[in-house]
Amino acid sequence: MSWARLYDLLGFAASFVLAAVLGRQAMLDGSGLALVWPAAGVAAAWLAANGWSRWTWLDAVVLFALSAAVNTLTGASPGLAFGLAFATVLQTLVFGLLIMRWCPGWWGFGTEPPPGVERVRDLGYLAAAALLAAVASAVVGPAAVLSVADTSWKEVVSWVLRNGTGVLAVFPLALTARHLTRASDPQRGPAPVGPTRGRGPVELAALALASAVTAWLVFFVNSSLPIPFLVLAVSAWTGARFSPFVAVVHAILLSGAATVATVLGMGPFTLIEDPATRALVLQAYVAVVVVLTLALSAGRSEVLTLNDRLAEQAAMVRTIVDTMADGVSVIDARGRLVLRNPAAQALVGDPRRDAGGRVDVDAYGLRHVDGRPLAPEENPVALALSGRTIEKEDLVVRNALVPGGRMLEVTARPLPGTDPPLVVVVFHDVTAERRERDELASFAGVVAHDLLNPLTVIDGWSDALLEEARAGTPVDAETQMHRLDRIQRAAQRMQHLISDLLAYTTARDRDINPVRVELDPLVGDIARARVESSRVRGLPEPVISVDPDLPAVLAEPVLLRQVVDNLIGNSIKYVAPGARPEISVRARRAHSAVGPMVELDVSDNGIGIPAGQHDQVFDSFHRAHHDGYRGTGLGLSIVKRIVERHGGIARARDNHDGGTTMTVSFPAARLVDGPIEPPAQEQ
Amino acid sequence: MARVLIVEDDSDVRDWIAHCLLREGHELRGVPDGAHALTLVRDEPGYRPDLVLMDYALPDTDGVALLAELAAVWEGLPAVFVTVQWTGEIIARIEQTGHERVAKPFDADDLRAAVRRALAPGGHRA
């Protein structure tokens, strides 16, 4: 046995002796039975507190011995004392068995005791267990008394009432006391003392005063006035406003006052001459006061707990709704906003409301995906109010807050069980998602188109060649060469497109690990390679002049080379037929929001960019020139992607004397020579 | 023999289409885009093709829109769309016109058959 268990045993034993001695003092003359028996409650708490263990037999033996001893010492005969002791143990065991089954949380409450009887249903279980245990013990107890006194059915009923009430009043007190001393977190749940809301200490003092005055008037002033109902008033006050702990203490004190007054021959119960009847009525009074006060208090406690839980859940739901990225609005049948989270406001704006708070739904500027305004009867709120559910419908919202429009996936449905009806509308922003989807579809379409065109050429001309070969049709060598040339050119186009697509993906996904790159040798290498390429192909050799003082930049070398090569390659390709490309490459230092930059200009004498297409040339698959100039339409979009991933910008402008200047910027290398100039002015 | 206008921006594809149709003895004209086709309408009032054979994805317009403009001048003009079928929407749009459609890459015989159907009386189902 542990020391804690031993202290428990000694504590309960002492409490039991005290309660039993007190009970034995409350005895009417000529009766072998006490008027009240709080010891029954102490015994019940004793057993319940420890639960079943290998030491339970010791609890039972000590309980029996103490009960017999107290009864003997307070004047009971040995036979009566043993009978009463046996009845006490029997009642305790029956109560324990029932509580263990009905309220398992109370059984073995030594580890984590609940704060008290906090639910009306629990009070019902407690009262039923106390009553049944008292009835069980009544089979033994009154029989023992019968052996020494003239007993009747009244004594039997009286036994049941006083023992049952003893358990009913003391057990909750033990629960709360145990909770306050042993629970790991006694602050959890409603406060065990005082009202949860309102002026607790002041009200408690007022209650104490009122109760004392009432008890004095009702029980200690010998008055013939029929005023015992005053007890009901203070009991109802206690139960309705205070915790179960205060309620049970109040009921015990009032019952004690009635008992003491009756034992002293005072109060309304002394008007009953027959002692047995007097005891019975007093015990019935005590039972009613205890049950009434506890029932009111448990009901109040239950309501407060539910309110707190509701408030917690409401706060939790509100927090979740407020932190959602999706917009949520709840609107009533009159069009008034009941709830709206910050995301809803951000997504659809703050609509106009009239004096009655009614939202002007049309002011949201909702439209169909094809741009048609939504008719009033098509509005999701109106549809949901008519009982329909709108599931993930794409709509566009365009109003003062979102003038550019925003694509929303809207779900609206009536909230079940609301009267008057409420509807909930959820907005999910799908603008970027839909744009990406459309772009992907468009991208795939262009790729398919640009691959299938050369494939058509290869397939068609090779079919023609095959057919003619099979048929033995004579075809001159020049025609054959011409056809094979077309096939080869188509295959090269496919190869270029696939290469550009890979470069495009690389430009988007490749990790950028910028290092210091000297532009001078890089541009020189590319220029020499391009000149050589034109010479080999028999084209006019380009004249490329490179500024000798090109600074160093911070860039991913492979991607930077691709940018410069694309720009110089475009300058060579897009010249008038037969013209010699003249290209100049210069650089200057500049400032930008991300720090010092190097702006690289590639100027040419080419055919230029058609008016209004200077931004579009950087779009995927945009081709400014179709006649005679083949290309995938990806080159400049690759350039733009690479440059932007380095924090720079890419732009195109016309030269004053014809041709184009393409400008790209990259971060300047840390160890630059010379001062950084202020941001360059646009020409 | 029929006068066929080919609207196709890819010159190699345009030449291949021409090669396929020349065997049938058709008289052919080729333009790379919608603007050139409309220029033809404007500058050569005496020219009226019996059939237009066009790509859907043209650099400056789409085939269905261009056909509407051409049909406003050349009433009842039959057409064959030679195109990449990449979305159901585009296929549906072409089919709504009731004209022939040939998917790239195409077999020469299939193209010639489509042209014959389009030129036949009642070839336009719209």
Interface residues (C-beta under 8 A of the other chain):
Chain A: A441 A444 G445 A448 H449 L452 N453 P454 L455 T456 V457 I458 D459 G460 W461 D463 A464 R486 R489 A490 R623 H626 D627
Chain B: D9 D10 D12 V13 D15 W16 H19 C20 P32 D33 A57 P59 V84 W86 T87 K104 P105 F106 D107 A108
